[in-house]
């Protein structure tokens, strides 16, 4: 069950159109008078049911558009209700609310429904709709999930037409506690909802989603009268008829998608950031061995570790200390696990999830104090010492070496030092750090400079080396005055529409804007091109990978401002990830992408102003990589312990009914922690690993496996 519920409009077939489920006394006579107005519907003709929102909350109430109204005799004066009738209404309301309180308590206790204390009917129906496989937006719009619709999408890629019912009147079917009937108004789009123009009944199509938490339906299809698509009901369901309309009765437990027999996707676990201290010593080797043995017991494929430049080459150029890493690699080999190593050429500390501080090497920081232009710089002149600017890739500013030469010497030293682990296959892949957080992007949204989600960030090209490159590009283009950064792109926490550069029709799409963004994104691609050319020399024969960040906020706007400042030239009229994928293909490099556990609906609930779409972004990036036939791996962006997040990862790892049979090459879980090792979290993680491996999971087998896992975790 989704951990965060949205509310949407509903109507009841009782004598009240809608009575909230708040367990609160409301004894005002005005409320009773309003209720009486709602009870007067038998005198109305030609009623269309719509939805309007109140200004004080997210709650939606029924709204009637009266096409014709018969006026009672006597000039239309409203009948005064006797006092005893009002008292009966209040008593009925109190009884209803008392029953509601018990229902909510039962759902929370026995059904794992995370309903708020003062939940109303919208919370409950939204929760049931989610469990049946629907998407419910804050304005009440309800429709099948994108993946469900894709199950019936024609080959041309166009959206399938919705099959709706044209019955002149709609009878609202009461939803009982044990049955959810798939009746819902039709929709025109995910934003615009007009029930007076389109009314219909549909149920979810075949879906790749799991439904125990993320509430997806797997086996049903849209149903309509008069030649519409039909399918068998889901397990435990039945087909009924309401006023000549077929509906599906979804009762009992809806089955999760079965991943048994699907391809084996290796699962790696990222080790803690501080597993190696600043003296290059392994911390708490005994405790780490116990944790790794528990991971091994559930058939984890391997672990991932950051190999920090600031630790290994901390004090002097080309003086490397690998002692702690050698001890760690020996432990991993003894446990017969695989190892992926990240060449981390950035500092640790100050970003989401950072719990230790590992700066760049001391000798690099010393150079930076004398020449701060070796670091990325924003328009105000603030330096970011998180990593080296790409402007010094070919500048001999690091004690006679360029940044590219420094990276190559470090990688070559690592390859020579751990040759035995390469030869026996313990080290299965090397991921090359390319920027902040090890990702191929500009540090456009640094928290240390005051950035807060969902700010658009700022361009980071104002060090003298990158500005020199920009000026040269402008001269080549024949417009020397373009050799500058935008002066109307706002600041870190602005929104796109608040700037003249990123707003709809803004300068980002002008002649100058397109020139600047082309240059800005080309610097990013060229940096990756140079680093991977040398990485392939250092690690010849070993798979290498690049990590891209999932910048999903403002994805639903035209400019994609947050992506632009990060170096991904991906507005709505251009594919900004295809050039990156082509560069990776040139070097036979795998792509590792983040945020595969995030759901667009959750982002809309938490930060509706961000106009985020992580699902759309993941789909675009994965297809850009698959189109050029390079391996695609992924990792979660935020801590994940619940089945809902795992189901989303599984859905992305093994796309439902993909005609080309594509799937992820590996998944990295971020990261090993005490929270993960808690009994309940770890049992859920074990279940996820088995499904990623394509194993069949029966209820009895899962129960026995959970008991074994509990014993292992308890004995740690």
C-alpha positions as CSV (number, residue, x, y, z in Angstrom):
1,X,0.0,0.0,0.0
2,X,1.3,3.4,-0.9
3,X,2.7,5.3,2.0
4,X,1.2,8.6,1.0
5,X,-2.5,8.9,0.0
6,X,-4.2,11.4,-2.3
7,X,-7.9,12.3,-2.1
8,X,-10.4,12.5,-5.0
9,X,-14.0,13.3,-5.4
10,X,-16.8,10.7,-4.9
11,X,-20.6,10.5,-4.5
12,X,-22.8,8.2,-2.5
13,X,-26.2,6.7,-3.1
14,X,-27.4,7.6,0.4
15,X,-29.6,10.6,1.1
16,X,-26.5,12.7,1.5
17,X,-24.4,13.3,-1.6
18,X,-21.2,13.2,0.3
19,X,-20.5,13.1,4.1
20,X,-16.9,13.5,5.2
21,X,-15.4,10.8,7.3
22,X,-13.7,13.2,9.7
23,X,-14.5,12.0,13.2
24,X,-15.5,15.5,14.3
25,X,-18.8,17.0,15.5
26,X,-20.4,19.5,13.2
27,X,-23.7,20.7,14.7
28,X,-24.2,24.0,12.9
29,X,-27.6,24.5,11.5
30,X,-26.1,25.8,8.3
31,X,-24.5,22.4,7.7
32,X,-27.9,20.7,8.2
33,X,-29.5,23.2,5.8
34,X,-26.8,22.4,3.2
35,X,-27.5,18.7,3.7
36,X,-31.2,19.3,3.1
37,X,-30.4,21.0,-0.1
38,X,-28.4,17.9,-1.2
39,X,-31.3,15.6,-0.2
40,X,-33.7,17.5,-2.5
41,X,-32.4,15.9,-5.6
42,X,-35.6,14.0,-6.5
43,X,-37.1,17.2,-7.7
44,X,-34.2,17.8,-10.2
45,X,-34.0,16.6,-13.8
46,X,-31.1,16.4,-16.2
47,X,-28.3,16.1,-13.6
48,X,-24.6,15.9,-14.6
49,X,-22.1,15.0,-11.9
50,X,-18.9,17.0,-12.0
51,X,-16.1,17.7,-9.5
52,X,-15.1,21.0,-8.1
53,X,-12.5,21.7,-5.5
54,X,-12.7,23.7,-2.3
55,X,-10.3,26.6,-1.7
56,X,-9.4,25.5,1.8
57,X,-8.1,22.0,1.2
58,X,-7.3,19.3,-1.3
59,X,-10.6,17.7,-0.7
60,X,-13.2,17.5,-3.5
61,X,-17.0,17.5,-3.2
62,X,-19.7,16.7,-5.7
63,X,-21.1,19.6,-7.8
64,X,-24.4,19.4,-9.7
65,X,-25.0,21.3,-12.9
66,X,-28.7,21.7,-13.1
67,X,-30.1,21.9,-16.6
68,X,-33.7,22.0,-15.5
69,X,-35.2,22.5,-12.1
70,X,-38.9,22.2,-11.1
71,X,-39.9,24.9,-8.7
72,X,-42.4,23.9,-5.9
73,X,-45.6,25.8,-5.6
74,X,-45.6,28.8,-3.4
75,X,-42.9,30.8,-5.2
76,X,-40.0,28.5,-4.5
77,X,-39.8,29.1,-0.7
78,X,-37.7,26.3,0.9
79,X,-39.5,24.0,3.3
80,X,-38.4,24.4,6.9
81,X,-37.3,21.1,8.4
82,X,-38.9,20.2,11.8
83,X,-36.5,20.2,14.7
84,X,-36.9,16.4,15.3
85,X,-35.8,15.7,11.7
86,X,-32.6,17.7,12.2
87,X,-31.9,15.8,15.4
88,X,-32.4,12.5,13.5
89,X,-29.9,13.7,10.9
90,X,-27.3,14.6,13.6
91,X,-27.8,11.3,15.3
92,X,-27.4,9.4,12.0
93,X,-24.2,11.4,11.3
94,X,-22.7,10.6,14.7
95,X,-23.5,6.9,14.2
96,X,-21.9,7.0,10.7
97,X,-18.8,8.7,12.1
98,X,-18.4,6.1,14.9
99,X,-18.5,3.3,12.3
100,X,-16.1,5.2,10.2
101,X,-13.6,5.4,13.1
102,X,-13.7,1.7,13.5
103,X,-13.2,1.1,9.8
104,X,-10.2,3.3,9.7
105,X,-8.7,1.7,12.7
106,X,-9.2,-1.7,11.1
107,X,-7.6,-0.7,7.9
108,X,-4.6,0.8,9.6
109,X,-4.1,-2.2,12.0
110,X,-4.9,-5.1,9.7
111,X,-4.5,-3.8,6.2
112,X,-1.3,-1.8,6.5
113,X,-3.1,1.3,5.2
114,X,-1.2,4.5,6.2
115,X,-4.2,6.7,6.7
116,X,-4.1,9.9,8.6
117,X,-6.0,10.2,11.9
118,X,-8.6,12.5,10.4
119,X,-8.9,10.6,7.1
120,X,-12.0,11.1,5.0
121,X,-13.8,9.1,2.3
122,X,-11.4,10.5,-0.3
123,X,-8.4,9.0,1.5
124,X,-9.9,5.5,1.6
125,X,-11.2,5.4,-1.9
126,X,-7.9,6.7,-3.3
127,X,-6.1,4.0,-1.4
128,X,-8.4,1.3,-2.8
129,X,-8.1,2.7,-6.3
130,X,-4.3,2.6,-6.0
131,X,-4.4,-1.0,-4.9
132,X,-6.6,-1.8,-7.9
133,X,-4.0,-0.3,-10.2
134,X,-5.1,3.2,-10.9
135,X,-3.3,6.6,-10.7
136,X,-5.1,9.2,-8.7
137,X,-4.0,12.9,-9.1
138,X,-4.6,15.6,-6.4
139,X,-7.4,17.1,-8.5
140,X,-9.3,13.8,-8.4
141,X,-8.4,12.7,-12.0
142,X,-8.2,8.9,-12.0
143,X,-6.8,6.8,-14.8
144,X,-4.8,3.7,-15.5
145,X,-1.0,3.9,-15.0
146,X,1.2,4.7,-18.0
147,X,2.6,1.2,-18.0
148,X,-0.9,-0.3,-18.0
149,X,-1.8,1.9,-21.0
150,X,1.4,0.8,-22.8
151,X,0.2,-2.8,-22.5
152,X,-2.4,-1.9,-25.2
153,X,-0.4,0.6,-27.2
154,X,-0.2,0.0,-30.9
155,X,3.1,-0.5,-32.7
156,X,3.2,3.1,-33.9
157,X,3.5,4.4,-30.4
158,X,0.3,6.3,-30.3
159,X,-1.9,6.3,-27.2
160,X,-4.8,3.9,-27.3
161,X,-8.3,5.3,-27.5
162,X,-10.2,4.9,-24.3
163,X,-13.3,2.8,-24.6
164,X,-16.1,4.6,-22.7
165,X,-19.7,3.9,-22.1
166,X,-22.4,6.2,-23.4
167,X,-25.2,5.4,-21.0
168,X,-27.2,8.7,-20.4
169,X,-27.2,8.4,-16.7
170,X,-24.5,7.1,-14.3
171,X,-25.5,5.1,-11.3
172,X,-22.9,5.3,-8.5
173,X,-22.2,1.9,-7.2
174,X,-21.6,1.8,-3.5
175,X,-18.2,0.4,-2.6
176,X,-18.3,-2.2,0.1
177,X,-15.4,-3.0,2.4
178,X,-14.7,-6.3,0.6
179,X,-15.3,-5.2,-3.0
180,X,-14.1,-2.4,-5.2
181,X,-16.1,-2.0,-8.4
182,X,-14.2,-0.6,-11.3
183,X,-16.5,2.3,-12.1
184,X,-14.9,5.7,-12.7
185,X,-15.6,8.7,-14.9
186,X,-13.7,8.8,-18.2
187,X,-11.0,11.4,-18.6
188,X,-9.7,13.6,-21.4
189,X,-6.2,14.1,-20.1
190,X,-4.1,13.8,-17.0
191,X,-4.8,17.5,-16.3
192,X,-8.2,18.4,-17.7
193,X,-11.2,16.6,-16.3
194,X,-14.7,17.2,-17.6
195,X,-17.2,14.6,-16.5
196,X,-20.1,16.4,-18.2
197,X,-18.6,15.7,-21.6
198,X,-17.3,12.1,-21.1
199,X,-18.6,9.5,-18.8
200,X,-17.6,6.0,-18.9
201,X,-16.4,2.9,-17.1
202,X,-12.9,1.4,-17.4
203,X,-10.6,-0.8,-15.4
204,X,-6.9,-1.2,-15.5
205,X,-5.2,-3.0,-18.4
206,X,-2.5,-5.6,-18.1
207,X,0.3,-4.1,-16.1
208,X,3.9,-4.7,-15.3
209,X,3.3,-3.2,-11.9
210,X,3.3,-5.1,-8.6
211,X,0.3,-4.3,-6.5
212,X,0.9,-5.2,-2.9
213,X,2.3,-1.8,-2.2
214,X,2.3,0.2,-5.4
215,X,-1.2,-1.0,-6.1
216,X,-1.0,-2.2,-9.7
217,X,-3.5,-4.4,-11.4
218,X,-2.1,-7.1,-13.7
219,X,-4.9,-8.9,-15.6
220,X,-7.8,-6.6,-16.3
221,X,-8.5,-4.5,-19.5
222,X,-10.7,-1.7,-20.4
223,X,-14.3,-2.7,-20.9
224,X,-17.1,-1.0,-22.8
225,X,-20.5,-1.9,-24.1
226,X,-21.0,-2.3,-27.8
227,X,-17.8,-3.8,-29.1
228,X,-15.3,-2.5,-26.5
229,X,-12.2,-4.5,-25.4
230,X,-12.9,-7.2,-22.9
231,X,-10.8,-9.5,-20.8
232,X,-11.2,-12.1,-18.1
233,X,-11.5,-10.6,-14.6
234,X,-8.6,-10.7,-12.2
235,X,-8.0,-13.5,-9.8
236,X,-10.7,-13.5,-7.2
237,X,-12.8,-11.1,-9.2
238,X,-16.1,-11.2,-11.1
239,X,-17.9,-9.3,-13.8
240,X,-21.2,-7.7,-12.9
241,X,-23.6,-5.3,-14.6
242,X,-24.9,-1.9,-13.5
243,X,-27.6,-0.4,-15.8
244,X,-26.3,-2.5,-18.8
245,X,-22.7,-1.6,-18.0
246,X,-20.1,-4.3,-17.4
247,X,-17.8,-3.7,-14.4
248,X,-15.2,-5.8,-12.7
249,X,-15.6,-6.7,-9.1
250,X,-12.0,-6.6,-7.8
251,X,-12.1,-8.6,-4.5
252,X,-9.6,-10.6,-2.6
253,X,-5.9,-10.1,-3.0
254,X,-4.7,-8.9,-6.4
255,X,-1.7,-10.9,-7.5
256,X,1.8,-9.3,-8.0
257,X,3.6,-9.7,-11.2
258,X,5.4,-13.0,-11.3
259,X,9.1,-12.5,-12.0
260,X,9.8,-16.2,-11.9
261,X,11.9,-17.2,-14.9
262,X,12.8,-13.7,-15.9
263,X,16.4,-12.8,-16.6
264,X,18.9,-12.8,-13.7
265,X,19.7,-9.2,-12.9
266,X,22.8,-9.0,-10.6
267,X,22.3,-7.0,-7.4
268,X,25.2,-5.3,-5.7
269,X,25.2,-3.4,-2.4
270,X,27.2,-0.2,-2.0
271,X,29.4,-0.2,1.1
272,X,29.3,2.6,3.6
273,X,31.1,5.8,2.5
274,X,33.5,5.6,5.5
275,X,34.4,2.0,5.3
276,X,38.0,3.2,4.7
277,X,39.3,6.0,6.9
278,X,41.5,8.9,6.0
279,X,44.6,6.8,6.9
280,X,43.5,4.2,4.3
281,X,42.6,1.7,7.0
282,X,39.7,-0.7,7.0
283,X,37.2,0.3,9.8
284,X,35.6,-2.5,11.9
285,X,36.6,-5.4,9.7
286,X,34.9,-8.0,12.1
287,X,31.6,-6.2,11.9
288,X,31.9,-5.8,8.1
289,X,32.6,-9.5,7.7
290,X,29.4,-10.4,9.7
291,X,27.3,-8.0,7.5
292,X,28.8,-9.4,4.3
293,X,28.1,-13.0,5.4
294,X,24.5,-12.1,5.9
295,X,24.4,-10.5,2.4
296,X,26.0,-13.5,1.0
297,X,23.4,-15.7,2.6
298,X,20.7,-14.1,0.4
299,X,22.9,-14.5,-2.7
300,X,23.9,-10.9,-3.2
301,X,26.1,-10.9,-6.3
302,X,28.7,-8.5,-4.9
303,X,29.5,-5.1,-3.3
304,X,30.5,-1.7,-4.6
305,X,33.1,0.5,-2.9
306,X,34.3,4.1,-3.5
307,X,38.1,4.3,-4.0
308,X,38.7,7.9,-2.8
309,X,41.3,10.0,-4.5
310,X,41.5,12.2,-1.4
311,X,42.5,9.1,0.7
312,X,44.9,7.3,-1.7
313,X,46.8,10.2,-3.1
314,X,46.2,12.5,-0.1
315,X,49.6,14.0,0.6
316,X,51.8,14.2,-2.5
317,X,51.4,13.7,-6.2
318,X,51.8,10.0,-7.3
319,X,52.3,8.8,-3.7
320,X,49.6,6.2,-3.4
321,X,48.4,4.3,-0.3
322,X,46.2,1.3,-1.1
323,X,46.5,-0.6,2.2
324,X,43.0,-0.5,3.5
325,X,41.5,-1.3,0.1
326,X,43.7,-4.4,-0.2
327,X,42.4,-5.7,3.1
328,X,38.8,-5.1,2.0
329,X,39.3,-6.8,-1.3
330,X,40.8,-9.8,0.4
331,X,37.7,-10.2,2.5
332,X,35.4,-9.9,-0.5
333,X,37.4,-12.5,-2.3
334,X,37.3,-14.9,0.7
335,X,33.5,-14.7,0.7
336,X,33.4,-15.4,-3.0
337,X,31.7,-12.2,-3.9
338,X,32.2,-9.9,-6.8
339,X,33.5,-6.3,-6.5
340,X,32.7,-3.1,-8.4
341,X,35.1,-0.2,-7.7
342,X,34.3,3.5,-8.2
343,X,37.3,5.8,-9.1
344,X,36.0,8.7,-7.0
345,X,37.8,11.9,-8.1
346,X,35.4,14.1,-6.1
347,X,35.1,15.0,-2.4
348,X,32.6,13.4,0.0
349,X,30.5,15.6,2.2
350,X,27.7,18.1,1.9
351,X,25.5,16.1,-0.5
352,X,22.4,14.0,0.2
353,X,23.4,10.9,2.1
354,X,27.0,12.0,2.9
355,X,27.8,11.0,6.5
356,X,31.6,11.5,6.3
357,X,33.9,14.1,5.0
358,X,36.6,13.2,2.5
359,X,38.1,16.2,0.7
360,X,40.2,16.3,-2.4
361,X,43.9,15.6,-1.9
362,X,45.7,18.1,0.3
363,X,48.2,19.0,-2.4
364,X,45.3,19.7,-4.8
365,X,43.6,21.9,-2.3
366,X,46.8,23.8,-1.8
367,X,47.0,24.5,-5.6
368,X,43.4,25.6,-5.5
369,X,44.2,28.2,-2.8
370,X,46.6,29.8,-5.2
371,X,44.6,29.3,-8.3
372,X,40.9,28.9,-7.5
373,X,40.0,28.7,-11.2
374,X,40.8,25.0,-11.1
375,X,37.3,24.6,-9.5
376,X,33.9,25.1,-11.0
377,X,32.6,28.7,-10.5
378,X,29.1,30.2,-10.7
379,X,28.2,33.7,-12.0
380,X,28.7,35.3,-8.6
381,X,32.3,34.0,-8.5
382,X,31.6,31.3,-5.8
383,X,34.0,28.3,-6.2
384,X,33.0,24.7,-5.7
385,X,35.9,22.6,-4.5
386,X,33.9,19.4,-4.8
387,X,35.8,18.4,-8.0
388,X,38.1,19.9,-10.6
389,X,36.7,22.0,-13.4
390,X,36.6,20.4,-16.8
391,X,38.4,23.5,-18.0
392,X,41.7,22.1,-16.6
393,X,41.4,18.8,-18.4
394,X,44.2,19.8,-20.7
395,X,45.8,22.6,-18.6
396,X,49.1,21.8,-16.8
397,X,48.1,23.3,-13.5
398,X,48.6,20.3,-11.2
399,X,52.3,20.3,-10.6
400,X,53.1,20.0,-14.2
401,X,50.3,17.6,-15.1
402,X,46.9,18.1,-16.6
403,X,43.8,16.8,-14.8
404,X,43.4,14.0,-17.4
405,X,47.0,12.9,-16.7
406,X,46.4,12.9,-13.0
407,X,43.3,10.7,-13.4
408,X,45.1,8.3,-15.7
409,X,48.1,7.9,-13.4
410,X,45.8,7.1,-10.5
411,X,43.8,4.5,-12.5
412,X,47.0,2.9,-13.8
413,X,48.4,2.6,-10.3
414,X,45.2,0.9,-9.1
415,X,45.3,-1.6,-12.0
416,X,48.9,-2.5,-11.2
417,X,48.3,-2.7,-7.5
418,X,45.3,-5.1,-7.7
419,X,46.3,-7.1,-10.7
420,X,45.5,-10.4,-9.0
421,X,41.9,-9.3,-8.3
422,X,41.5,-8.5,-11.9
423,X,43.0,-11.7,-13.1
424,X,40.8,-13.9,-10.9
425,X,37.6,-12.0,-11.8
426,X,36.9,-10.6,-8.3
427,X,36.8,-7.0,-9.7
428,X,34.0,-7.2,-12.3
429,X,33.6,-3.6,-13.2
430,X,35.2,-0.1,-12.8
431,X,33.0,2.9,-12.6
432,X,34.8,6.2,-13.5
433,X,34.0,9.3,-11.5
434,X,33.4,12.2,-13.8
435,X,32.1,15.0,-11.7
436,X,30.3,15.8,-8.4
437,X,29.1,12.7,-6.6
438,X,31.0,10.8,-9.3
439,X,28.3,11.7,-11.9
440,X,28.8,13.1,-15.3
441,X,27.2,16.5,-14.7
442,X,28.1,20.0,-13.6
443,X,27.8,20.8,-9.9
444,X,24.8,23.0,-10.6
445,X,22.8,22.5,-7.4
446,X,25.3,22.5,-4.5
447,X,23.7,22.6,-1.0
448,X,26.7,24.4,0.3
449,X,25.7,27.4,-1.9
450,X,22.2,27.5,-0.6
451,X,20.5,25.3,-3.2
452,X,17.2,23.6,-2.1
453,X,15.0,21.3,-4.0
454,X,13.4,22.0,-6.4
455,X,15.5,25.0,-7.4
456,X,16.7,25.2,-11.0
457,X,20.4,25.6,-10.1
458,X,23.0,27.8,-11.8
459,X,25.4,27.4,-14.7
460,X,28.9,26.6,-13.6
461,X,31.2,27.8,-16.3
462,X,32.7,31.0,-14.9
463,X,36.2,29.9,-14.1
464,X,38.7,31.5,-16.5
465,X,39.5,28.2,-18.3
466,X,35.9,27.5,-19.3
467,X,35.2,31.1,-20.1
468,X,38.2,31.1,-22.4
469,X,36.7,28.1,-24.2
470,X,33.4,29.8,-24.5
471,X,34.9,33.0,-26.0
472,X,36.8,30.9,-28.5
473,X,33.6,29.1,-29.5
474,X,31.8,32.4,-30.0
475,X,34.6,33.7,-32.2
476,X,34.5,30.6,-34.4
477,X,30.7,31.1,-34.7
478,X,31.3,34.7,-35.8
479,X,29.6,36.3,-32.8
480,X,32.2,37.3,-30.3
481,X,29.7,39.0,-28.1
482,X,28.2,35.6,-27.4
483,X,31.3,34.7,-25.4
484,X,29.6,35.2,-22.1
485,X,27.2,33.3,-19.8
486,X,23.4,34.2,-19.6
487,X,22.6,37.2,-17.4
488,X,18.9,36.3,-17.0
489,X,19.1,32.7,-15.9
490,X,18.1,33.4,-12.3
491,X,19.7,31.9,-9.2
492,X,19.9,28.5,-7.5
493,X,16.4,28.4,-6.0
494,X,14.4,30.2,-8.7
495,X,11.7,28.5,-10.7
496,X,11.8,28.4,-14.5
497,X,8.9,30.9,-15.0
498,X,10.6,33.4,-12.7
499,X,13.5,33.8,-15.2
500,X,13.6,35.2,-18.7
501,X,16.0,32.5,-19.8
502,X,14.1,29.4,-18.8
503,X,10.5,30.6,-19.0
504,X,8.2,29.3,-21.8
505,X,9.5,31.0,-25.0
506,X,12.5,32.3,-23.1
507,X,16.1,32.9,-24.2
508,X,17.0,29.2,-23.9
509,X,15.5,28.7,-27.3
510,X,16.9,31.9,-28.9
511,X,19.9,31.9,-31.3
512,X,22.2,32.8,-28.5
513,X,20.6,30.4,-26.0
514,X,21.0,27.4,-28.4
515,X,24.6,28.4,-29.1
516,X,25.4,28.6,-25.4
517,X,23.6,25.4,-24.4
518,X,25.2,23.5,-27.2
519,X,28.7,24.6,-26.0
520,X,27.9,24.0,-22.4
521,X,26.7,20.4,-23.0
522,X,29.5,19.7,-25.5
523,X,32.1,20.5,-22.7
524,X,30.4,17.7,-20.6
525,X,30.5,15.2,-23.5
526,X,34.1,16.0,-24.4
527,X,35.2,15.5,-20.8
528,X,33.7,12.1,-20.7
529,X,35.2,11.3,-24.1
530,X,38.7,12.2,-22.9
531,X,38.5,10.3,-19.6
532,X,37.1,7.1,-21.1
533,X,39.8,7.1,-23.8
534,X,42.4,6.8,-21.0
535,X,40.3,4.6,-18.8
536,X,40.1,2.0,-21.5
537,X,44.0,2.0,-21.7
538,X,44.3,1.6,-17.9
539,X,41.7,-1.1,-17.5
540,X,41.9,-2.9,-20.9
541,X,39.6,-5.9,-20.9
542,X,37.6,-4.9,-17.8
543,X,34.1,-3.4,-18.2
544,X,33.9,0.3,-17.3
545,X,30.9,2.4,-16.6
546,X,29.7,6.0,-16.2
547,X,27.1,7.3,-13.8
548,X,24.4,9.8,-14.8
549,X,22.2,11.6,-12.3
550,X,18.5,11.6,-12.5
551,X,17.5,15.3,-12.6
552,X,13.8,14.8,-12.8
553,X,12.5,18.1,-11.4
554,X,11.1,20.5,-13.9
555,X,11.0,17.7,-16.5
556,X,7.3,18.6,-17.3
557,X,8.3,22.1,-18.4
558,X,9.4,23.1,-21.8
559,X,12.9,24.2,-20.9
560,X,13.9,21.4,-18.4
561,X,15.8,24.1,-16.6
562,X,17.4,21.9,-13.9
563,X,18.8,19.6,-16.6
564,X,20.1,22.5,-18.6
565,X,22.2,23.9,-15.8
566,X,23.5,20.4,-15.0
567,X,24.8,20.1,-18.6
568,X,22.0,17.9,-20.1
569,X,20.7,19.8,-23.2
570,X,17.3,18.2,-23.0
571,X,14.5,20.7,-23.5
572,X,11.2,19.3,-24.7
573,X,12.1,19.7,-28.4
574,X,15.5,18.0,-28.2
575,X,16.9,14.6,-26.9
576,X,19.8,15.6,-24.7
577,X,20.9,12.1,-23.7
578,X,21.5,10.7,-27.2
579,X,24.9,12.5,-27.6
580,X,26.0,11.1,-24.2
581,X,24.9,7.6,-25.1
582,X,26.8,7.8,-28.4
583,X,29.9,8.9,-26.6
584,X,29.6,6.0,-24.2
585,X,29.0,3.6,-27.2
586,X,32.3,4.9,-28.8
587,X,34.2,3.6,-25.7
588,X,32.0,0.5,-25.1
589,X,31.1,2.0,-21.7
590,X,28.1,1.0,-19.7
591,X,25.6,3.5,-18.3
592,X,24.6,3.6,-14.7
593,X,21.5,5.7,-14.0
594,X,19.9,6.8,-10.8
595,X,16.3,7.4,-9.5
596,X,14.8,4.2,-10.8
597,X,12.9,3.7,-7.5
598,X,11.0,7.1,-7.8
599,X,7.4,7.4,-8.9
600,X,6.0,10.4,-10.6
601,X,2.8,10.3,-8.6
602,X,4.8,10.4,-5.3
603,X,6.8,13.4,-6.5
604,X,3.5,15.1,-7.5
605,X,2.1,14.5,-4.0
606,X,5.2,15.7,-2.1
607,X,6.4,18.6,-4.4
608,X,3.6,19.4,-6.9
609,X,5.3,22.7,-7.7
610,X,8.4,20.9,-9.0
611,X,6.6,19.4,-12.1
612,X,8.9,16.4,-11.8
613,X,8.6,13.2,-13.8
614,X,11.2,10.6,-12.8
615,X,9.4,7.8,-14.6
616,X,9.5,9.8,-17.9
617,X,13.1,10.6,-17.4
618,X,14.1,7.0,-16.6
619,X,12.3,5.8,-19.7
620,X,14.0,8.4,-21.9
621,X,17.5,7.7,-20.6
622,X,17.2,3.9,-20.7
623,X,16.0,4.0,-24.2
624,X,18.7,6.4,-25.3
625,X,21.2,3.8,-24.1
626,X,19.4,0.8,-25.4
627,X,19.1,2.4,-28.8
628,X,22.9,2.4,-29.2
629,X,23.2,-1.1,-27.6
630,X,25.2,-0.3,-24.5
631,X,24.6,-2.1,-21.1
632,X,22.4,-0.1,-18.7
633,X,22.7,-0.5,-14.9
634,X,21.0,1.5,-12.3
635,X,20.9,2.4,-8.6
636,X,18.4,4.0,-6.2
637,X,18.8,7.7,-5.6
638,X,17.3,7.7,-2.0
639,X,17.2,5.1,0.8
640,X,14.6,2.4,-0.1
641,X,13.2,-0.1,2.3
642,X,9.6,-0.6,1.2
643,X,8.0,-3.0,-1.3
644,X,6.6,0.0,-3.2
645,X,10.0,1.2,-4.1
646,X,11.4,-2.3,-4.8
647,X,8.4,-2.9,-7.2
648,X,9.2,0.2,-9.1
649,X,12.9,-0.9,-9.4
650,X,11.8,-4.3,-10.7
651,X,9.5,-2.7,-13.2
652,X,12.3,-0.7,-14.6
653,X,14.8,-3.5,-14.4
654,X,12.6,-5.9,-16.4
655,X,10.2,-3.9,-18.6
656,X,6.9,-5.6,-19.1
657,X,6.5,-7.2,-22.5
658,X,9.5,-5.4,-24.0
659,X,9.5,-6.6,-27.6
660,X,13.3,-6.7,-27.7
661,X,13.6,-8.5,-24.3
662,X,15.7,-5.7,-22.8
663,X,16.6,-5.5,-19.1
664,X,19.1,-3.9,-16.8
665,X,22.6,-5.4,-16.7
666,X,22.9,-4.9,-12.9
667,X,21.4,-3.0,-10.0
668,X,23.3,-1.3,-7.1
669,X,21.5,-0.9,-3.8
670,X,22.4,2.4,-2.1
671,X,23.6,1.5,0.6
672,X,24.6,-1.0,3.4
673,X,23.5,0.5,6.7
674,X,22.0,-0.4,10.1
675,X,18.6,0.5,8.8
676,X,18.9,-2.1,6.0
677,X,20.0,-4.7,8.4
678,X,16.9,-4.3,10.6
679,X,14.9,-7.5,10.5
680,X,11.8,-6.3,8.7
681,X,13.7,-4.2,6.2
682,X,16.2,-7.0,5.4
683,X,13.5,-9.5,4.8
684,X,11.8,-7.2,2.3
685,X,15.2,-6.7,0.7
686,X,15.8,-10.4,0.4
687,X,12.5,-10.8,-1.3
688,X,13.5,-8.1,-3.8
689,X,16.8,-9.8,-4.5
690,X,15.2,-13.1,-5.3
691,X,12.8,-11.5,-7.7
692,X,15.6,-9.6,-9.4
693,X,17.3,-13.0,-9.8
694,X,14.1,-14.4,-11.4
695,X,13.4,-16.9,-8.7
696,X,9.9,-18.2,-7.9
697,X,8.5,-17.2,-4.5
698,X,5.6,-19.1,-3.0
699,X,3.9,-18.0,0.2
700,X,5.2,-21.0,2.2
701,X,8.7,-20.7,0.8
702,X,8.7,-17.0,1.6
703,X,7.6,-17.7,5.2
704,X,10.4,-20.3,5.7
705,X,13.0,-18.1,4.1
706,X,12.0,-15.2,6.3
707,X,12.4,-17.3,9.4
708,X,16.0,-18.2,8.3
709,X,16.7,-14.6,7.5
710,X,15.4,-13.5,11.0
711,X,17.8,-15.9,12.6
712,X,20.8,-14.7,10.6
713,X,20.0,-11.0,11.3
714,X,19.4,-11.7,15.0
715,X,22.7,-13.5,15.3
716,X,24.7,-10.6,13.9
